[in-house]
């Protein structure tokens, strides 16, 4: 393990006002979004979509890193230039999603466990050789009347910690993503309670596996009410609840926090990140940034729709969307910016 290299990579990923682009959709997820947008679900259209993303002009001004998928890390432009080389030339650190999705957890109805730990060491060696310098593993936690169970939380957080240790052994910075899903009718307090419990368990497991937190990035959900909860919560209240949970649960030595958007609209995700920086700027032990997928990409996909003549317009929107999140990280985002974007 090259500790200095790992810490330098983690620091670079969290630097300035930049964030991460999670362009790591699995084939199934990408095809589902293509189907919704009326785009043919083929490998060539997926390649063309990802070429649109990585060749967006000036994207390196907004992003410090991009999370790829196994299919994407081998793909290239029509001219044969590897996407990973384009990212590196733009100053964007390439990363890779290494979990293999979720499956039902045996004996625990309604709960999921993440797969992919078997053979992970060998895959990490390969990804490092290809040029990846960080990785990501996602666990999902469901809130309902009966969930999450202690067993499900512990099993998922143990896997996250094992994955993180293997990453550092192979000189890849681990991004640990314990996502408490927004699905459900639960309120803000329930989400805060569950998120706090999940994070506390995660960091206990990371400590047991001797994971270096200075070379680790947390990718958590924001604390929000469930999507079926009819009681509105202000941006200020949700952002305050999110930071309070982090302060109680996350050690100060962590390299940084890069939020997932978790089904929020692009504007909602930007507004919540912005509020945290407005209220807590200079008061937190770790930097806060974004690691969004749909909240950056979806507007561009909706314009592109698989048509080459729409590529430039889609790229322009992708860049603007990413730059709004840069503004949010500086605490300078305003809702009026959405009108200018439209």
Secondary structure, DSSP 8 states (H G I E B T S, - for coil): --HHHHHHHHHHHT-TT-EEEE----HHHHHHHHHHHT---SHHHHHHHHHHHHT-TTGGGTEEEEEE-HHHHT-B-TT--BHHHHHHHTT-EEEEE----EEE-TT-TT-EEE---TTHHHHHHHHHHHT--EEEEEEEE--SSS---HHHHHHHHHHHHHHHHHHHHTT-EEEEEEEE---SS--HHHHHHHHHHHHHHHHHHHHHTT--GGGEEE--------TT--S---HHHHHHHHHHHHHHHS-TT--EEEE--TT--HHHHHHHHHHHHHHHTT-SSSEEEEEESHHHHHHHHHHHTT-GGGHHHHHHHHHHHHHHHHHHHHT---THHHHHH-
